[in-house]
Amino acid sequence: MTAACPSCSTADRTLLVTAALNDPREEMDRPTRRLLDVPREPKSVSPGSTVLYVLAGLSGLSVLGSLSVMQHAAREDLAYLAGELVVRLLVVAALLVAGWLVRQAARKRRLAQGGWPVSYEQWTLVHKVWRVAWLCRACRVAFFPLGALRPDFPASPPLRYEHFQDWLNETARQTELAGGFLPATGTPAT
């Protein structure tokens, strides 16, 4: 399937953006590649919270060790071991709560920055829209042909590379508001 460029009306130099980025015959320079590449997948867990969760898991292993020691301990040592167990449980709980708080703070920072997509579901929509985007090597524009996302999806105007990411995100946002992604029918876009 080929699509005609809305700028020059030819189809011989058009190809999917995904194919253009992976084409070994015509390498793109790094700035152009960055403008056309799919946005990064948002992180659901911050690195700081991951470290705290791992530490909580390792501390949880020490709780299991304390329980094992308590089973074989003499009666007079049980009070001391029970106190030690409570302290270890408090450390695990504190690490889990700290990890959760760090994760929430990172999420609030992402939302305050105003970037989109924020969630994995939103990124999935952006990725699906990105996969149907086309590129004209002759005009150096990106575009979405008629019916690219849905049968009723209008053709986009030619997009300069600098505007491609904004158009991509806005189209995905509109797709999200419209209730999701409906793939186009098998009719070729010309």
N, C-alpha and C positions, 0 to 999 in steps of 0.2 A: 504494500500500500504506500502510495506517495501522496503528498499534499502540496498544493500550489502555494507559493509564497504570496501573502496579501500585498506585498510591496512591489515585487517585480513580475508577479503572475507566472513564474516558471516553476517547474517541479524537479528539474534535473539536478539542482544543487541543494535540495531540501532533504533533511533526514531528522529522525527523532533526536532530541537532545541527548538521551541516554546513549544512542549510537555514536553521536558526534564526540562525546566525552571519551568513548572507548575506541575510537578509530585510530589505529596506529599509523595509517598513511598520512593523515593530516593532523599533526599534533597541534594542540592549542597552547597558547602561552598561559602562564600561571594566573595572571589577573582575569583573563577571560574564563578560564576554567572555574575560578572561584565564583564569578558572577553567575555561571550557569549550573553549578553543582547544586544538589539537593541540600536544603538546610540540615544542620546537624540534629540528630535525635536528642530530645531533651532528656536530661538525667532525672531519673525518678528518685534516686538516693544520692545525697551529697557524700563526697569522700570522707568528710569528718564523721558523719553519722555511721558510715560503714565501719570505720575504725572502732567507734564506740560499741557497735553491735558485736563485732568480733571479740572485743575485750569482755563484753558481757557473756558471750558464749564460753570463752575460756574460763572466766570466773565461775560460770555455771558448772564447769567440770570440777572445780575445786569443791563446790557444794556437794557434788556426788561423792567425791573422795571423803568429805567429812561424814557423810551418811554411812559410808562403808566402814569408817573407823569407829563410828558410834555403835555399830552392831557388835563389834568385838571388844568394846571397852568395858572396863570394870565399872561397877555401880557408882563408886565414889567419883569417877571422872566424867560421868554423864552431864552434870550441871555445867562444868567447864566447856565440854564439847558442844552442848546445846547453845551456850552463849556464843561460841565461835561460829556455829552454824547460822545463827541469827545475823551476826555481823556479815558473814559472807553473802547471805541472801539480800541484806540491805545494800551491799556493794553492787550485786547483780542488778537489783532494782534501780539503783541510782544511775548505773551505766545505761540501762535501757531508757530511762526517762531522759537522760542527757542526750542520747542518740536521737530520740524522738524530737526533742526541742531543737537540736541542731538542724534536723531535717525540715522542720516547720519554718525555721528562720531562713533557710536556703530557699524554700518555696516562696516565702513572702518576698524575698529579694528578687527572685525571678519575675514574680507578678508585678512588683514595683517598677522593674525595668521596662515593662510594657512590651516585652518581646512576645512574639507569637510564632510558632506554636509553643504552648506551655505543657500540654499533656501528650502522652504517647499516642492517644487516639487522634488528637489534632495533627500530630506529625504524620500519622498514617495517611490522613487525608491529603496533606501537602505532598507526600511522597507519591500518592496515586495521581494527583494532578500533574506533578513533575514528569511522571512516566509517559504522559500523552502529549507533552509539549514538543513542538517542532522547531527546527532551526534552519535558516537559509544562509548558506555559506557565501553566496554571492552578495547579498545585501547586508549581511551581519545583523540579522534580526531574529528574534524568537517569536513564535506565534502558536495559537491553538486553532486548528482548522474547525470548520463547521462540524458539529456532532462529535467532538473529541471526547467529551465527558459523558454526555447524554445525547439522545437523538435530538432534543430540543436546544442543545447548547449552541449559542451563536459563535461565529468565528471571531477571534480577537483581532484587534488591529496589530500591525507590526510593532513589536516591542524592542526597543534598544536594550542591549544587554544590561545596562545599568538599572533598568526598570523591571527586569524579568523577575527578580526575587519578590518585589512588592506585589506585582501582578499575581504571581504564584500564590503567595500567602492570602491575598484578598480573594482570589478565586476559591481557594480551599475553605476560607472562612464562609463565603457565600454558600458553598456546597454543604458545609456543616449546618448552616442555618436552614437550608432547604431540606434537611433531613437525610443527608448522607450522599454517598457516591453511587450513581447508577451508571454502569458501563454502557458505552455506546453500542449500537447494533453493528452488525458486520458490514454495513454499507460503507464503501470506501469514500473518504473525504477527498474532494478534488478542489 
